[in-house]
Amino acid sequence: MEKLDVALAVRATEAASGVMRDQFRDLATRYDKEDEDFVTQADLAAGLTILDILLAARPGGRFLAGESGTHRGPPRTAPS
């Protein structure tokens, strides 16, 4: 992995961490998944924040997001 990729990953992770911190006390919105698992609105927003940053830096890239699936194309806006 190149230094630029590491810096990009760190930037995306720090931004997503900020989203999670901001929504930490408000994790009431959750969506059930299979096998007695769930995802929160904060999880989804953090994932979209990561995708926004990755897609802005690598517009032709293709990424597999854990909660929302594969994405390619222009940056998306995380729900609030």
Secondary structure as UniProt FT lines:
FT   HELIX           3..22
FT   TURN            23..25
FT   STRAND          30..32
FT   TURN            35..36
FT   STRAND          38..40
FT   HELIX           41..57
FT   TURN            59..60
FT   STRAND          62..65
FT   TURN            66..68
FT   STRAND          69..72
//
